[in-house]
Amino acid sequence: MGKNLRLKASRASKDMSQKQLADAVGVTRQTIIAIENGDYNPTLRLCIDICVTLGKTLDQLFWEGTKDEQNEPG
């Protein structure tokens, strides 16, 4: 599992700090850091909560398809 740059970019585009996102989804800032760094595999429930908070789909933030799929505009 690599770094989740899509999560980081989506959070930043909403002008949310890691702490603000963490508070919104009920976890610690360290959890958000670990997810963004690829050091923690969040539960499906947490993934959904993050997606709802950021206005994104699971596919947009967490899908790990082929490199071609990840680079497609969408």
N, CA, C and O atoms as a printed pandas DataFrame, in Angstrom:
     atom_number atom_name residue_name chain_id  residue_number  x_coord  y_coord  z_coord
0              1         N          MET        A               1    0.865   -1.177    0.000
1              2        CA          MET        A               1    0.000    0.000    0.000
2              3         C          MET        A               1    0.906    1.233    0.000
3              4         O          MET        A               1    1.751    1.399    0.880
4              5         N          GLY        A               2    0.714    2.086   -0.995
5              6        CA          GLY        A               2    1.512    3.303   -1.102
6              7         C          GLY        A               2    0.830    4.479   -0.448
7              8         O          GLY        A               2   -0.243    4.358    0.143
8              9         N          LYS        A               3    1.470    5.605   -0.566
9             10        CA          LYS        A               3    0.890    6.835   -0.017
10            11         C          LYS        A               3   -0.430    7.138   -0.703
11            12         O          LYS        A               3   -0.590    6.879   -1.896
12            13         N          ASN        A               4   -1.364    7.678    0.040
13            14        CA          ASN        A               4   -2.659    8.045   -0.529
14            15         C          ASN        A               4   -2.639    9.548   -0.832
15            16         O          ASN        A               4   -3.131   10.368   -0.058
16            17         N          LEU        A               5   -2.059    9.871   -1.975
17            18        CA          LEU        A               5   -1.962   11.274   -2.384
18            19         C          LEU        A               5   -3.317   11.836   -2.788
19            20         O          LEU        A               5   -3.544   13.042   -2.690
20            21         N          ARG        A               6   -4.224   10.963   -3.244
21            22        CA          ARG        A               6   -5.563   11.440   -3.624
22            23         C          ARG        A               6   -6.325   11.925   -2.392
23            24         O          ARG        A               6   -7.033   12.930   -2.454
24            25         N          LEU        A               7   -6.181   11.216   -1.283
25            26        CA          LEU        A               7   -6.822   11.653   -0.041
26            27         C          LEU        A               7   -6.232   12.983    0.405
27            28         O          LEU        A               7   -6.961   13.910    0.757
28            29         N          LYS        A               8   -4.923   13.068    0.389
29            30        CA          LYS        A               8   -4.255   14.300    0.821
30            31         C          LYS        A               8   -4.680   15.480   -0.054
31            32         O          LYS        A               8   -4.976   16.559    0.460
32            33         N          ALA        A               9   -4.711   15.280   -1.371
33            34        CA          ALA        A               9   -5.098   16.349   -2.288
34            35         C          ALA        A               9   -6.558   16.753   -2.096
35            36         O          ALA        A               9   -6.885   17.939   -2.142
36            37         N          SER        A              10   -7.428   15.780   -1.883
37            38        CA          SER        A              10   -8.847   16.082   -1.680
38            39         C          SER        A              10   -9.063   16.864   -0.390
39            40         O          SER        A              10   -9.857   17.803   -0.346
40            41         N          ARG        A              11   -8.351   16.467    0.651
41            42        CA          ARG        A              11   -8.447   17.171    1.928
42            43         C          ARG        A              11   -7.954   18.597    1.770
43            44         O          ARG        A              11   -8.585   19.540    2.249
44            45         N          ALA        A              12   -6.823   18.749    1.094
45            46        CA          ALA        A              12   -6.246   20.084    0.898
46            47         C          ALA        A              12   -7.154   20.964    0.044
47            48         O          ALA        A              12   -7.251   22.170    0.275
48            49         N          SER        A              13   -7.821   20.360   -0.946
49            50        CA          SER        A              13   -8.700   21.152   -1.816
50            51         C          SER        A              13   -9.908   21.697   -1.065
51            52         O          SER        A              13  -10.524   22.674   -1.491
52            53         N          LYS        A              14  -10.243   21.063    0.053
53            54        CA          LYS        A              14  -11.337   21.533    0.912
54            55         C          LYS        A              14  -10.819   22.447    2.018
55            56         O          LYS        A              14  -11.571   22.848    2.906
56            57         N          ASP        A              15   -9.518   22.775    1.956
57            58        CA          ASP        A              15   -8.870   23.589    2.997
58            59         C          ASP        A              15   -9.066   22.994    4.383
59            60         O          ASP        A              15   -9.303   23.714    5.353
60            61         N          MET        A              16   -8.964   21.668    4.467
61            62        CA          MET        A              16   -9.095   20.977    5.749
62            63         C          MET        A              16   -7.719   20.519    6.219
63            64         O          MET        A              16   -6.931   19.984    5.440
64            65         N          SER        A              17   -7.448   20.732    7.479
65            66        CA          SER        A              17   -6.224   20.192    8.061
66            67         C          SER        A              17   -6.458   18.715    8.372
67            68         O          SER        A              17   -7.591   18.235    8.352
68            69         N          GLN        A              18   -5.382   18.014    8.656
69            70        CA          GLN        A              18   -5.522   16.612    9.060
70            71         C          GLN        A              18   -6.364   16.534   10.334
71            72         O          GLN        A              18   -7.183   15.627   10.481
72            73         N          LYS        A              19   -6.171   17.459   11.234
73            74        CA          LYS        A              19   -6.930   17.486   12.493
74            75         C          LYS        A              19   -8.415   17.711   12.224
75            76         O          LYS        A              19   -9.261   17.061   12.839
76            77         N          GLN        A              20   -8.736   18.624   11.315
77            78        CA          GLN        A              20  -10.144   18.891   11.012
78            79         C          GLN        A              20  -10.819   17.667   10.401
79            80         O          GLN        A              20  -11.951   17.340   10.756
80            81         N          LEU        A              21  -10.130   16.990    9.488
81            82        CA          LEU        A              21  -10.704   15.780    8.905
82            83         C          LEU        A              21  -10.855   14.701    9.971
83            84         O          LEU        A              21  -11.880   14.022   10.035
84            85         N          ALA        A              22   -9.848   14.548   10.791
85            86        CA          ALA        A              22   -9.901   13.557   11.859
86            87         C          ALA        A              22  -11.094   13.809   12.789
87            88         O          ALA        A              22  -11.832   12.884   13.127
88            89         N          ASP        A              23  -11.273   15.053   13.192
89            90        CA          ASP        A              23  -12.391   15.401   14.064
90            91         C          ASP        A              23  -13.732   15.116   13.380
91            92         O          ASP        A              23  -14.672   14.643   14.019
92            93         N          ALA        A              24  -13.812   15.406   12.085
93            94        CA          ALA        A              24  -15.064   15.218   11.347
94            95         C          ALA        A              24  -15.461   13.744   11.235
95            96         O          ALA        A              24  -16.647   13.418   11.187
96            97         N          VAL        A              25  -14.464   12.857   11.194
97            98        CA          VAL        A              25  -14.776   11.435   11.033
98            99         C          VAL        A              25  -14.580   10.624   12.317
99           100         O          VAL        A              25  -14.787    9.411   12.328
100          101         N          GLY        A              26  -14.181   11.301   13.391
101          102        CA          GLY        A              26  -14.108   10.640   14.698
102          103         C          GLY        A              26  -12.876    9.784   14.939
103          104         O          GLY        A              26  -12.950    8.758   15.615
104          105         N          VAL        A              27  -11.740   10.205   14.384
105          106        CA          VAL        A              27  -10.484    9.506   14.644
106          107         C          VAL        A              27   -9.439   10.528   15.067
107          108         O          VAL        A              27   -9.725   11.723   15.141
108          109         N          THR        A              28   -8.229   10.057   15.346
109          110        CA          THR        A              28   -7.157   10.967   15.725
110          111         C          THR        A              28   -6.445   11.492   14.481
111          112         O          THR        A              28   -6.538   10.911   13.399
112          113         N          ARG        A              29   -5.747   12.581   14.656
113          114        CA          ARG        A              29   -4.943   13.143   13.564
114          115         C          ARG        A              29   -3.896   12.130   13.113
115          116         O          ARG        A              29   -3.580   12.043   11.927
116          117         N          GLN        A              30   -3.364   11.371   14.056
117          118        CA          GLN        A              30   -2.359   10.368   13.731
118          119         C          GLN        A              30   -2.916    9.298   12.790
119          120         O          GLN        A              30   -2.185    8.766   11.954
120          121         N          THR        A              31   -4.208    8.983   12.923
121          122        CA          THR        A              31   -4.832    8.015   12.027
122          123         C          THR        A              31   -4.868    8.550   10.601
123          124         O          THR        A              31   -4.557    7.824    9.657
124          125         N          ILE        A              32   -5.245    9.815   10.442
125          126        CA          ILE        A              32   -5.281   10.423    9.108
126          127         C          ILE        A              32   -3.872   10.465    8.519
127          128         O          ILE        A              32   -3.688   10.176    7.336
128          129         N          ILE        A              33   -2.889   10.817    9.323
129          130        CA          ILE        A              33   -1.496   10.825    8.861
130          131         C          ILE        A              33   -1.101    9.431    8.378
131          132         O          ILE        A              33   -0.509    9.290    7.308
132          133         N          ALA        A              34   -1.423    8.410    9.153
133          134        CA          ALA        A              34   -1.064    7.032    8.798
134          135         C          ALA        A              34   -1.744    6.588    7.504
135          136         O          ALA        A              34   -1.133    5.896    6.690
136          137         N          ILE        A              35   -3.012    6.982    7.309
137          138        CA          ILE        A              35   -3.718    6.631    6.074
138          139         C          ILE        A              35   -3.052    7.324    4.891
139          140         O          ILE        A              35   -2.787    6.688    3.871
140          141         N          GLU        A              36   -2.781    8.611    5.015
141          142        CA          GLU        A              36   -2.152    9.365    3.929
142          143         C          GLU        A              36   -0.761    8.833    3.603
143          144         O          GLU        A              36   -0.346    8.853    2.444
144          145         N          ASN        A              37   -0.044    8.360    4.611
145          146        CA          ASN        A              37    1.303    7.834    4.404
146          147         C          ASN        A              37    1.308    6.379    3.934
147          148         O          ASN        A              37    2.359    5.836    3.592
148          149         N          GLY        A              38    0.136    5.753    3.919
149          150        CA          GLY        A              38    0.052    4.358    3.508
150          151         C          GLY        A              38    0.474    3.383    4.585
151          152         O          GLY        A              38    0.788    2.229    4.294
152          153         N          ASP        A              39    0.485    3.842    5.840
153          154        CA          ASP        A              39    0.897    2.994    6.956
154          155         C          ASP        A              39   -0.278    2.334    7.669
155          156         O          ASP        A              39   -0.073    1.518    8.568
156          157         N          TYR        A              40   -1.498    2.674    7.283
157          158        CA          TYR        A              40   -2.682    2.141    7.952
158          159         C          TYR        A              40   -3.767    1.901    6.917
159          160         O          TYR        A              40   -4.051    2.769    6.092
160          161         N          ASN        A              41   -4.368    0.729    6.962
161          162        CA          ASN        A              41   -5.454    0.376    6.062
162          163         C          ASN        A              41   -6.767    0.591    6.819
163          164         O          ASN        A              41   -7.119   -0.213    7.682
164          165         N          PRO        A              42   -7.492    1.664    6.505
165          166        CA          PRO        A              42   -8.698    1.984    7.278
166          167         C          PRO        A              42   -9.828    0.996    7.023
167          168         O          PRO        A              42   -9.862    0.317    5.996
168          169         N          THR        A              43  -10.739    0.930    7.966
169          170        CA          THR        A              43  -11.925    0.091    7.802
170          171         C          THR        A              43  -12.796    0.683    6.696
171          172         O          THR        A              43  -12.658    1.852    6.336
172          173         N          LEU        A              44  -13.682   -0.134    6.175
173          174        CA          LEU        A              44  -14.606    0.348    5.152
174          175         C          LEU        A              44  -15.460    1.485    5.705
175          176         O          LEU        A              44  -15.716    2.463    5.004
176          177         N          ARG        A              45  -15.898    1.365    6.945
177          178        CA          ARG        A              45  -16.718    2.414    7.564
178          179         C          ARG        A              45  -15.958    3.733    7.602
179          180         O          ARG        A              45  -16.526    4.779    7.288
180          181         N          LEU        A              46  -14.692    3.701    7.980
181          182        CA          LEU        A              46  -13.891    4.918    8.035
182          183         C          LEU        A              46  -13.682    5.480    6.633
183          184         O          LEU        A              46  -13.741    6.693    6.436
184          185         N          CYS        A              47  -13.437    4.603    5.660
185          186        CA          CYS        A              47  -13.294    5.060    4.267
186          187         C          CYS        A              47  -14.550    5.799    3.814
187          188         O          CYS        A              47  -14.467    6.862    3.198
188          189         N          ILE        A              48  -15.707    5.231    4.123
189          190        CA          ILE        A              48  -16.980    5.850    3.738
190          191         C          ILE        A              48  -17.145    7.197    4.429
191          192         O          ILE        A              48  -17.543    8.175    3.796
192          193         N          ASP        A              49  -16.846    7.254    5.707
193          194        CA          ASP        A              49  -16.969    8.518    6.449
194          195         C          ASP        A              49  -16.050    9.592    5.862
195          196         O          ASP        A              49  -16.445   10.752    5.746
196          197         N          ILE        A              50  -14.840    9.213    5.496
197          198        CA          ILE        A              50  -13.913   10.162    4.881
198          199         C          ILE        A              50  -14.461   10.635    3.540
199          200         O          ILE        A              50  -14.427   11.827    3.236
200          201         N          CYS        A              51  -14.963    9.704    2.742
201          202        CA          CYS        A              51  -15.511   10.054    1.432
202          203         C          CYS        A              51  -16.692   11.012    1.550
203          204         O          CYS        A              51  -16.776   11.992    0.809
204          205         N          VAL        A              52  -17.590   10.736    2.466
205          206        CA          VAL        A              52  -18.752   11.606    2.668
206          207         C          VAL        A              52  -18.285   12.998    3.089
207          208         O          VAL        A              52  -18.785   14.002    2.581
208          209         N          THR        A              53  -17.351   13.057    3.994
209          210        CA          THR        A              53  -16.839   14.338    4.488
210          211         C          THR        A              53  -16.185   15.148    3.370
211          212         O          THR        A              53  -16.329   16.369    3.318
212          213         N          LEU        A              54  -15.469   14.468    2.481
213          214        CA          LEU        A              54  -14.750   15.167    1.414
214          215         C          LEU        A              54  -15.543   15.259    0.114
215          216         O          LEU        A              54  -15.080   15.866   -0.852
216          217         N          GLY        A              55  -16.737   14.662    0.082
217          218        CA          GLY        A              55  -17.560   14.724   -1.122
218          219         C          GLY        A              55  -16.992   13.923   -2.278
219          220         O          GLY        A              55  -17.122   14.316   -3.437
220          221         N          LYS        A              56  -16.367   12.808   -1.966
221          222        CA          LYS        A              56  -15.747   11.939   -2.977
222          223         C          LYS        A              56  -16.326   10.534   -2.863
223          224         O          LYS        A              56  -16.995   10.201   -1.885
224          225         N          THR        A              57  -16.057    9.713   -3.882
225          226        CA          THR        A              57  -16.486    8.313   -3.844
226          227         C          THR        A              57  -15.333    7.443   -3.344
227          228         O          THR        A              57  -14.185    7.885   -3.295
228          229         N          LEU        A              58  -15.651    6.209   -2.978
229          230        CA          LEU        A              58  -14.612    5.266   -2.576
230          231         C          LEU        A              58  -13.603    5.069   -3.699
231          232         O          LEU        A              58  -12.397    5.015   -3.457
232          233         N          ASP        A              59  -14.102    4.962   -4.931
233          234        CA          ASP        A              59  -13.208    4.782   -6.076
234          235         C          ASP        A              59  -12.249    5.950   -6.213
235          236         O          ASP        A              59  -11.071    5.750   -6.507
236          237         N          GLN        A              60  -12.732    7.163   -6.006
237          238        CA          GLN        A              60  -11.887    8.348   -6.176
238          239         C          GLN        A              60  -10.775    8.433   -5.145
239          240         O          GLN        A              60   -9.691    8.932   -5.448
240          241         N          LEU        A              61  -11.021    7.958   -3.939
241          242        CA          LEU        A              61  -10.020    8.102   -2.879
242          243         C          LEU        A              61   -9.263    6.833   -2.534
243          244         O          LEU        A              61   -8.104    6.902   -2.124
244          245         N          PHE        A              62   -9.893    5.671   -2.693
245          246        CA          PHE        A              62   -9.279    4.466   -2.149
246          247         C          PHE        A              62   -9.063    3.329   -3.133
247          248         O          PHE        A              62   -8.409    2.348   -2.780
248          249         N          TRP        A              63   -9.581    3.414   -4.349
249          250        CA          TRP        A              63   -9.423    2.325   -5.303
250          251         C          TRP        A              63   -7.975    2.233   -5.747
251          252         O          TRP        A              63   -7.371    3.224   -6.159
252          253         N          GLU        A              64   -7.430    1.035   -5.659
253          254        CA          GLU        A              64   -6.064    0.812   -6.102
254          255         C          GLU        A              64   -6.094   -0.101   -7.315
255          256         O          GLU        A              64   -5.796   -1.291   -7.218
256          257         N          GLY        A              65   -6.462    0.472   -8.469
257          258        CA          GLY        A              65   -6.482   -0.279   -9.709
258          259         C          GLY        A              65   -5.109   -0.290  -10.348
259          260         O          GLY        A              65   -4.096   -0.081   -9.681
260          261         N          THR        A              66   -5.087   -0.534  -11.639
261          262        CA          THR        A              66   -3.822   -0.508  -12.361
262          263         C          THR        A              66   -3.322    0.928  -12.443
263          264         O          THR        A              66   -4.080    1.870  -12.213
264          265         N          LYS        A              67   -2.064    1.089  -12.768
265          266        CA          LYS        A              67   -1.506    2.440  -12.892
266          267         C          LYS        A              67   -2.231    3.226  -13.968
267          268         O          LYS        A              67   -2.429    4.431  -13.816
268          269         N          ASP        A              68   -2.637    2.568  -15.066
269          270        CA          ASP        A              68   -3.370    3.257  -16.125
270          271         C          ASP        A              68   -4.703    3.789  -15.611
271          272         O          ASP        A              68   -5.094    4.910  -15.934
272          273         N          GLU        A              69   -5.407    2.972  -14.801
273          274        CA          GLU        A              69   -6.686    3.402  -14.250
274          275         C          GLU        A              69   -6.505    4.574  -13.297
275          276         O          GLU        A              69   -7.337    5.480  -13.270
276          277         N          GLN        A              70   -5.430    4.570  -12.515
277          278        CA          GLN        A              70   -5.197    5.636  -11.550
278          279         C          GLN        A              70   -4.859    6.946  -12.231
279          280         O          GLN        A              70   -5.102    8.014  -11.668
280          281         N          ASN        A              71   -4.303    6.888  -13.433
281          282        CA          ASN        A              71   -3.887    8.098  -14.127
282          283         C          ASN        A              71   -4.943    8.635  -15.071
283          284         O          ASN        A              71   -4.758    9.701  -15.658
284          285         N          GLU        A              72   -6.047    7.921  -15.231
285          286        CA          GLU        A              72   -7.104    8.392  -16.122
286          287         C          GLU        A              72   -7.791    9.592  -15.505
287          288         O          GLU        A              72   -8.005    9.627  -14.293
288          289         N          PRO        A              73   -8.140   10.577  -16.318
289          290        CA          PRO        A              73   -8.895   11.716  -15.773
290          291         C          PRO        A              73  -10.279   11.261  -15.371
291          292         O          PRO        A              73  -10.844   10.360  -15.991
292          293         N          GLY        A              74  -10.822   11.866  -14.350
293          294        CA          GLY        A              74  -12.141   11.428  -13.986
294          295         C          GLY        A              74  -12.667   12.244  -12.939
295          296         O          GLY        A              74  -13.791   12.023  -12.490
